[in-house]
Amino acid sequence: MVSLIVWLVVGGIVGWLASLIMKTDAQQGVLLNVVVGLVGAALAGWLISPLVGVPSINDNVFSIGSVLVSLVGAVILLGIVGLIRGRPRA
């Protein structure tokens, strides 16, 4: 139970940081930040982790490397969503 709570909190923080980087924070709430963080971590686990050899937060590993890999995945996810939605770049 504790690991689920930590996973959701870290996913929320990763999603929030990614939304700050991509300047979409005003459009997102807490729930969407958690979703972006966790889906971004899944994307990172699929694309980035094999390249750098560092797991994402979805692999039940909590380290600076896993948070950074998950953050990169969340930023990529927000970039893809921005391209699909046709959001103008800031």
C-alpha positions as CSV (number, residue, x, y, z in Angstrom):
1,M,0.0,0.0,0.0
2,V,2.8,2.4,0.9
3,S,4.6,1.7,-2.4
4,L,1.4,2.6,-4.3
5,I,1.1,5.9,-2.5
6,V,4.8,6.7,-3.2
7,W,4.4,5.7,-6.8
8,L,1.4,8.1,-7.2
9,V,3.1,10.9,-5.4
10,V,6.3,10.6,-7.4
11,G,4.3,10.3,-10.6
12,G,2.5,13.5,-9.7
13,I,5.7,15.3,-9.0
14,V,7.2,14.1,-12.3
15,G,4.1,15.1,-14.2
16,W,4.1,18.6,-12.5
17,L,7.7,19.2,-13.3
18,A,7.2,18.1,-16.9
19,S,4.2,20.5,-17.2
20,L,6.4,23.3,-15.8
21,I,9.1,22.5,-18.4
22,M,6.6,22.4,-21.3
23,K,4.6,25.4,-20.0
24,T,1.3,23.5,-19.7
25,D,0.9,23.7,-16.0
26,A,-2.0,26.2,-16.1
27,Q,-4.0,23.7,-18.2
28,Q,-3.5,20.7,-15.9
29,G,-4.8,19.8,-12.5
30,V,-3.3,17.4,-9.9
31,L,-5.0,14.3,-11.4
32,L,-3.7,15.0,-14.9
33,N,-0.2,15.7,-13.5
34,V,-0.3,12.2,-12.0
35,V,-1.5,10.6,-15.2
36,V,1.2,12.5,-17.3
37,G,3.9,11.4,-14.8
38,L,2.9,7.7,-14.9
39,V,2.2,7.5,-18.6
40,G,5.4,9.4,-19.3
41,A,7.3,7.0,-17.1
42,A,5.8,4.1,-19.0
43,L,6.8,5.7,-22.3
44,A,10.3,6.3,-20.9
45,G,10.5,2.7,-19.7
46,W,9.7,1.5,-23.3
47,L,11.9,4.0,-25.2
48,I,14.6,5.5,-23.0
49,S,15.4,2.9,-20.4
50,P,16.8,0.3,-22.8
51,L,19.1,3.0,-24.3
52,V,20.5,4.3,-21.0
53,G,20.1,1.2,-18.8
54,V,18.2,3.1,-16.1
55,P,14.7,1.9,-15.1
56,S,11.7,4.3,-14.8
57,I,9.6,4.8,-11.7
58,N,7.1,2.2,-13.1
59,D,9.8,-0.5,-12.5
60,N,9.5,-0.2,-8.7
61,V,12.9,1.5,-8.5
62,F,13.2,4.9,-6.9
63,S,16.4,6.7,-7.6
64,I,17.5,10.0,-9.1
65,G,18.1,8.2,-12.4
66,S,14.7,6.6,-12.5
67,V,13.0,10.0,-11.7
68,L,15.0,11.7,-14.5
69,V,14.2,9.0,-17.0
70,S,10.5,9.3,-16.1
71,L,10.7,13.1,-16.3
72,V,12.2,12.9,-19.9
73,G,9.4,10.5,-20.8
74,A,6.7,12.8,-19.4
75,V,8.2,15.8,-21.3
76,I,8.2,13.7,-24.5
77,L,4.6,12.8,-23.8
78,L,3.5,16.4,-23.4
79,G,5.4,17.4,-26.5
80,I,3.6,14.7,-28.5
81,V,0.2,15.8,-27.1
82,G,1.1,19.4,-27.9
83,L,1.8,18.5,-31.5
84,I,-1.4,16.5,-31.9
85,R,-3.5,19.3,-30.4
86,G,-1.8,21.9,-32.5
87,R,-0.8,24.0,-29.5
88,P,1.4,26.9,-30.5
89,R,4.9,26.9,-29.1
90,A,5.8,29.5,-26.5
